Amino acid sequence: MNQYSVFLISLLAAFATGCASNAIPDPDPNVETADTNDSTDTYDAGDFDRGESLAEAVSAQLGTVIYFDFDQAELKREYVDLLAKHADQISGSSDVQVRLEGHADERGSREYNVGLGERRSQAVRSILLANGVSTENLSTVSFGEEQPVVSRSDEQSYALNRRVEILYVN
């Protein structure tokens, strides 16, 4: 069984088990997230202003932050379609370079959080690769707890810091 099959089986198993009774609330919906009602799957040159880069256009239309549950690196089902749309954009051009930046909240040791951020960025990478993106278009990095979006120590802040950011670097 290859790595992709193992990932899909574990992803399906996670969804089949349902939510825990002590579920952590989802991040604030007003924070940069995917617009699930968006009907546009890909961009063309007319979809953004001449002064706007592809990265800015993709960020504005799709959203570039994937959130994770506490101490988890399993991708939530709600992000599968978003990542498929990103894969369409990335695989459409060999010149597009994307960096997946993994992050964690401040709980846990520095070393553990760097590892968790890496596992999160690798989970996103796996889905993009499964959707046709070439490994040459992707790089991953983990910042662990070092670059929080919010510096407070409460559950809502923690939820916003558990993420992977998709950055179009060119």
N, C-alpha and C positions, 0 to 999 in steps of 0.2 A: 504494500500500500504506500503510495507516495505521500509527500508532505501535504500537498493540496487536499487529498482525500481525507487525511487525518484531520486537517483544519476544518473542512466542511462537516465532517461527522461530529466533531466536538462543538461546532457552532450550532448545528441542528439539535444536539443533545441539550445544549444550554437553553435554547428556545423552548424545547419540549418540557423542561422542568418548571417553567413559569417563573414568576417573580417571587422573591422572598418576601415574607411578611414584614421584614424590617428594611424595606427598600429605601434607598436614598433618593430624595427628590431630584428630578431632572433640573438641569441648569435653567436660569432665567431665559424665557423664550425671546426676550428682547436683545439678547446677546447674539453675536454673529453666528447664525446657524443656517442650515439648508432651508430653502423655500420648497416644501413638498408639493405645492400646487403649481410649480413652474412647469410649463409644457415644452419649453425649448430644451432640446437634448444637446445641441452643439452650437458653436459659434460660427459665424462667418465674418468676413472682414467688415461688413456693415453693421455688426451688432455692437460696436463700441466706437467712441470718438477717436479721431486720428491721434490726439495727444494721449490717449489712454493705452496702457500696455495690455497685453493679453492677460497678464497676472491680475491687473486691476479689474478687467472685464470679467474674468472667471470668478474672482472673489465676490464681485458685486452680484453676479447672477446666481451662482451656485452655493456660495458659502464654502469656507475652507477649514472649518474646525470640526473635529470628530470627538465627541465626549465619551468617557468611559465610566463605569461604575467603580466604586471603591475597591481597590486592590485587585482589579480585573484588567485583563488585556484582550478580552473577547469583544469583538465588534457587535454593537447593537444592530438589530435588524433594520432599524429606521435609517441607517447610513448606507445600506447596500446599494440602493438606487443612486444616491448621491455619488458614491464612489464609481459606479458605472458611468455616470455622466463625466466625471473627471477623467476616467480612463479613455472615453471617446476623445476628449480634448488632447490628452497627452499622446495617445497613440496616433493621432491625426498628423503629427509632425515629428520627425526625428530630431528637430532642433529644440524642442521643448524639454527643459530640465526642471525637475521637481524635487524638492527636499521635503521629507516627512520628518517633522520635529516632534518627538515624544516628550510628554511632560507628566508629572505626578504632583499630588498635593504634598504638603510638608510632613505628613505622618510617615513614619518609617525612617530607616537609616538613609543616609545620603547614597550609599552604594546600592541598597535595595531599590530606591526610587529611580536611580539611573537605569538599573536593569528593567524595572517596570516600564519606564518610558521607552526603552528599546523594544521590549515585547509589544507594546502598543503600536509603535511605528512599524514594526515588522508585520503585525496583523493587518494594518492598512495596506502595506506594500503587497502582501499576499493577495488581497482582493484585487488590487490594481493589476498585478501580474496575471491573475486568472482572467481578467477582462481584456487582455491583449496588450498591455503596456510592456515595453521592452525594459530589461534591467538597466540598459544604458541611459534611460530617461529618469531613473530614480536614484536617490540617495537617502539615507536615513541618519538621524542623529538623535541622541537622547540628552535632554537637559535635566532630567529628573525633577527635583523641586526647585531648581535654581532660577527659573524664569516664571514666577507666578503671574497670572493675569490680575489676581486680587490677592492682597497681602494679609487680609484678615484671617482669623482662625475660627471660622464657623462653617457649618455644613454647606451652605450655599456657595461660599468662597472655595471650599475644597472641591465641590462639584465642577466649578468653572476651571479649576487648575488641572483636573484629570482629563488630558486631551492630547490629540495629535493635530498639529497645524500642517496644512498642505500649502507649501510655498512654491510658487512658480518663480524660479530664479533667473530666468531670461525671457 
